[in-house]
Amino acid sequence: MKLLVEEENLGQDEQSAHLMKQMLFEAQMGNGGKVLEYIPKIAKLVQDKPDYQRILQYNIAAAMWSL
């Protein structure tokens, strides 16, 4: 998916979806440091989208729960 996002110049919605999925994966793998790296990157992409901010908050909570 990362390759698709990069090569096809997909929009911010697709980029944020990919990063959220990656963040959740890293949480399941126990990589708390990586999870913390993804949060500001995603937050920057969704700063003007209240619906996506809510989804990000849910995904952060899910990631923290997985750790």
MOBELVEN-V624873 format. One record per residue. RES is the residue in one small letter. SS is DSSP state (alpha for helix, beta for strand, coil for the rest). Layout:
# MOBELVEN-V624873
[[RES:SS] [RES:SS]]
This chain:
# MOBELVEN-V624873
[[m:coil] [k:alpha] [l:alpha] [l:alpha] [v:alpha] [e:alpha] [e:alpha] [e:coil] [n:coil] [l:coil] [g:coil] [q:alpha] [d:alpha] [e:alpha] [q:alpha] [s:alpha] [a:alpha] [h:alpha] [l:alpha] [m:alpha] [k:alpha] [q:alpha] [m:alpha] [l:alpha] [f:alpha] [e:alpha] [a:alpha] [q:alpha] [m:coil] [g:coil] [n:coil] [g:alpha] [g:alpha] [k:alpha] [v:alpha] [l:alpha] [e:alpha] [y:alpha] [i:alpha] [p:alpha] [k:alpha] [i:alpha] [a:alpha] [k:alpha] [l:alpha] [v:coil] [q:coil] [d:coil] [k:coil] [p:alpha] [d:alpha] [y:alpha] [q:alpha] [r:alpha] [i:alpha] [l:alpha] [q:alpha] [y:alpha] [n:alpha] [i:alpha] [a:alpha] [a:alpha] [a:alpha] [m:alpha] [w:alpha] [s:alpha] [l:coil]]
